[in-house]
Amino acid sequence: MLRKKNEKTSKTQQFTLSKKTIALVNWLIEHDQESLKKLLSKAYQNGALLTDPDDFFDEEDAQYVFFKLVGLVEILSEEVVEEQEVSHVFHRSLLPVIKQIDSKEFEQTTIEHSANKALCNAKERNVTPSSILFEELLKKWKPQKKQIQ
């Protein structure tokens, strides 16, 4: 168990870290170093180290910043899992609709792009994903003269 400095009182509180978060950080270290490198590069480009860190960090502050980072990883991990679960539910709700679409009329990539757009916009617009899917497909539909007659 780790301890976290309380900003207001400088007393310490318990700081717990889930095994899932530790495993995620370990996975990032072992399997996605390039993404971490890009994140660090972006931080440097945006002035992360323009001043000397010794000027404003003592040992407790350094520990607190580390705990804050790992805590944020845990929160973001939970958000990602929740978003994926919601996305999965929406995808399952669109599958029957997608199966009914005539693949001769639309390329598979057009259907996939429209479905993804429908999933992203359904929450914002408070409508069903299928109605947005149909709207998107109608925008892209270019009927042939034979089909109109």
QUIZIMO-V208928 format. One record per residue. BURIAL is b if it has 9 or more other C-alpha atoms within 8 Angstrom, else e. Layout:
BEGIN
burial->BURIAL
burial->BURIAL
END
This chain:
BEGIN
burial->e
burial->e
burial->e
burial->b
burial->b
burial->b
burial->e
burial->e
burial->e
burial->e
burial->e
burial->e
burial->e
burial->e
burial->b
burial->e
burial->b
burial->e
burial->e
burial->e
burial->b
burial->b
burial->e
burial->e
burial->e
burial->e
burial->b
burial->b
burial->e
burial->e
burial->e
burial->b
burial->b
burial->e
burial->e
burial->b
burial->e
burial->e
burial->e
burial->e
burial->e
burial->e
burial->b
burial->b
burial->e
burial->e
burial->e
burial->e
burial->e
burial->e
burial->e
burial->e
burial->e
burial->e
burial->e
burial->e
burial->b
burial->e
burial->e
burial->e
burial->b
burial->b
burial->b
burial->b
burial->e
burial->e
burial->b
burial->e
burial->e
burial->b
burial->b
burial->e
burial->b
burial->b
burial->e
burial->e
burial->b
burial->e
burial->e
burial->e
burial->e
burial->e
burial->e
burial->e
burial->e
burial->e
burial->b
burial->e
burial->e
burial->b
burial->b
burial->e
burial->e
burial->b
burial->e
burial->e
burial->b
burial->e
burial->e
burial->e
burial->e
burial->e
burial->e
burial->e
burial->e
burial->b
burial->e
burial->e
burial->e
burial->b
burial->b
burial->e
burial->e
burial->b
burial->b
burial->e
burial->b
burial->b
burial->b
burial->e
burial->b
burial->b
burial->e
burial->e
burial->e
burial->e
burial->e
burial->e
burial->b
burial->b
burial->b
burial->b
burial->b
burial->e
burial->e
burial->b
burial->b
burial->e
burial->e
burial->e
burial->e
burial->e
burial->e
burial->e
burial->e
burial->e
burial->e
burial->e
burial->e
END
